[in-house]
Amino acid sequence: MITKNDIKQLQKLIGKENVKDSKPHLLAYSYDATRKQYLPEAVVFPKDEKDVRKVLRYCNDKKIPVVPRGAGSGFTGGALPVKGGIVLALEKHMNKILEIDTKNMVAVVQPGVINKTLQKEVEKLGLFYPPDPASQEYSTIGGNVAENAGGMRATKYGITKDYVMALRAVLPNGDLIRAGKKTIKDVAGYNIPGILVGSEGTLAVITEITLKLIAKPKLTKTVMGVFESVKDAMNAVYKSLAGGANPVAMEFLDNLTIQAVEKKFKKGLPTDAGAILISDIDGNVEEEISYQLSLLEKFFKENNVKEFKIAKNNAEAADIWFARRNASQSITIYGEVKINEDVTVPRSELPRYLEEVERISNKYNLKIPCFGHTGDGNVHTNVMVNKDQIETGYKAIEEIFKVTLDLGGTLSGEHGIGLSKASFMKMAFTSEEIELFKAIKKAFDPNNILNPHKMGL
Amino acid sequence: MITKNDIKQLQKLIGKENVKDSKPHLLAYSYDATRKQYLPEAVVFPKDEKDVRKVLRYCNDKKIPVVPRGAGSGFTGGALPVKGGIVLALEKHMNKILEIDTKNMVAVVQPGVINKTLQKEVEKLGLFYPPDPASQEYSTIGGNVAENAGGMRATKYGITKDYVMALRAVLPNGDLIRAGKKTIKDVAGYNIPGILVGSEGTLAVITEITLKLIAKPKLTKTVMGVFESVKDAMNAVYKSLAGGANPVAMEFLDNLTIQAVEKKFKKGLPTDAGAILISDIDGNVEEEISYQLSLLEKFFKENNVKEFKIAKNNAEAADIWFARRNASQSITIYGEVKINEDVTVPRSELPRYLEEVERISNKYNLKIPCFGHTGDGNVHTNVMVNKDQIETGYKAIEEIFKVTLDLGGTLSGEHGIGLSKASFMKMAFTSEEIELFKAIKKAFDPNNILNPHKMGL
């Protein structure tokens, strides 16, 4: 329990205006995108790294839980203060792009920078920061690193971890750690960025991030394929990639999702289609684009595509993408509550995975619309339930997790474990593996003050 | 000290023929590429992961040091048993390619597989494993992962860590850890592959590695640029990359290296040149190749290239590469002993770095030929000394390290810390950072049996 004196001491350390315990502040920082609520005891707004160090040192001494928070847009409760303590809100002051170093093609940012803001700034200079989580308009780079966020472009360009070159981070005891360099190669010491990325705020508070940028490809093109069956579409996905195609994105909508978007927006979508694939390709010269298009056309046709459409211009591309971008909000027609999972399987297992989802859907008599990033095997699987069916919904989810793991997949491709999936850790990991996670946690955070009770640890 | 009984017990566990303590065996496993020698007390050849588990469990109980070893081709003593104990030789039995999964574009290998063997096998299937350390003909994938090996293609394709999707590894206590999946995205649990890569055999013994493969580009082209000054060449390097060029490799030879190769091989190299750049580019269509060539030509010319040559065929390409491939053996004309460092600086600092190396060379009156991977800022800096100058050589090295760190670089871009650079860890890291490394080491290896005394830990 935080005392009045703790508040005073923290205010003395970093300024009265930066430590709040009024009800409106506590409420504002008690939610995240899971819509679950846990009240913090104080909200702390560090101005800089020095403030982070002071706050952590204090809280570590007093064993006060600290939950680092970016935009609070996570889907697994990573930013929820389930054990009380303070929320360390990094988006208010620590939100600057410190440097875009065009010579070395890196950006140095504070954790509170919005993903899309960074993308826009580097694109002005002909550079490119590929990771594009669906939350890109509001999620922060710090949160992206903590969750190892993915996105649509992962098929070609990988995910957040593939762009983190260096970090500055503060350990729970207040020690500052600088790890990595502005260089592709750095093999001195343990790979600290490697373990901090995806650690969900449980090991250290990241205060500065150096990100790799690449040259922005000059040309892009959008393609759509309409398939009679999910199986054909999924075969087209993995066979295209294994056949040499290198699409930026390879996105998928199943029949239920197509129907939902059509019902809501009346766009003339083929509501009888088993699945739609949407793909972006990019390159610097027209001939590379043509080459990639020819590969997609070949493998789509070999897998019985009914319609293969290449967008002629930006308007047509936007039109094709409309269905995918509005999938998530449209499927709410199927139930009051959406239990949204982000399981991922090896691409070649996508046909079997979706067969299994259909079986589970029938077994529990629940609609389970699926869409997402099939190029990397990451299918957003949405179990739709009414409020009185939530228990049944979670039974279906458990079965979906089991299928996923049996197919060599993972519980989470993008969202992390956090609170929501913590109870499934024992399904995915052996007790020896969980013991190792605990030992790592203890090495960084012996007093267990940082984002306690997350990831099943 | 290992006793006769320990040998007997280990033989009982994994077979008499797989545990050796005869002098010839101990001698054969007492060296690595540093040419330093430390005798192990036994050499152990596990047949499989089960054997690794049995051996580690035994050694952990008895607190016997275990040094995992691939080909012993490391340059920093990573495979040397400096505290005695056993060498765990993984190249003898655990050297199989277990699977090349073309559907998911991954290879699953045992640690003892030779890098080049894997490259050749996947290329037969139109796939590509880019990491190409200079030791690729004999170094093992296990060693590559343990050292996070780089290579010439890092400029475009990154290094070993960028290809490790999943691992199986055995902890010192014998526990088996499975980490990662055959998927680009997996954010469940801590990123164990991220911390094991580059951990130099100090945290766990890697028993199986799943590597990402990509589609093999259809076309490549080789280019050479001759420059009057190192400064012009280094400006051409980083300006090409910042200007949108995406070369596979961007290699460099300085004047001393050019002279040495010419003296040894009489190839008609321009011995008055300040520097030569050699670059490979690749792509799927001719127009992409032309586009990349036009960028290199533009930026090389803007930086005063004296000669810009595009290889017309494979023979000409091999001819251009000859000088680079024979650089390392040629520079031995400058001294009896080569102190070879693999420091790396941000690309934009290459001109200043090489100026500083020249200053240090003059100060100590030592020849310091430089060549290497300038595309990623990784310059092999070779302090050449006679046997009576070794101390002076190390003074020069220390100064080179200082300059490197001041320029935002790293002590090691490729070779790791091991034994050779252990004493410089305090120059590169704060005591807080070293404490964190020690805490991580302890989390994995509380008895400090795995590759003890390495990395300054």
Interface residues (C-beta under 8 A of the other chain):
Chain A: D101 T102 K103 N104 M105 V106 G126 E147 N148 G150 A154 T155 G158 I159 K161 D162 L171 D175 L176 I177 R178 A179 K181 K182 T183 I184 K185 D186 V187 A188 G189 Y190 N191 I192 P193 G194 I195 V197 G198 S199 I214 A215 Y238 L241 A242 G244 A245 N246 G283 N284 V285 E286 E287 E288 S290 Y291 T344 V345 P346 R347 S348 H373 D376 G377 N378 G408 G409 T410 L411 S412 G413 E414 H415 G416 I417 K421 M425 A428 F429 T430 E432 E433 E435 L436 F437 A439 I440 K442 A443 F444 M455
Chain B: D101 T102 K103 N104 M105 G126 E147 N148 G150 A154 T155 G158 I159 K161 D162 L171 D175 L176 I177 R178 A179 K181 K182 T183 I184 K185 D186 V187 A188 G189 Y190 N191 I192 P193 G194 I195 V197 G198 S199 I214 A215 Y238 L241 A242 G244 A245 N246 G283 N284 V285 E286 E287 E288 S290 Y291 T344 V345 P346 R347 S348 H373 D376 G377 N378 G408 G409 T410 L411 S412 G413 E414 H415 G416 I417 K421 M425 A428 F429 T430 E432 E433 E435 L436 F437 A439 I440 K442 A443 F444 M455
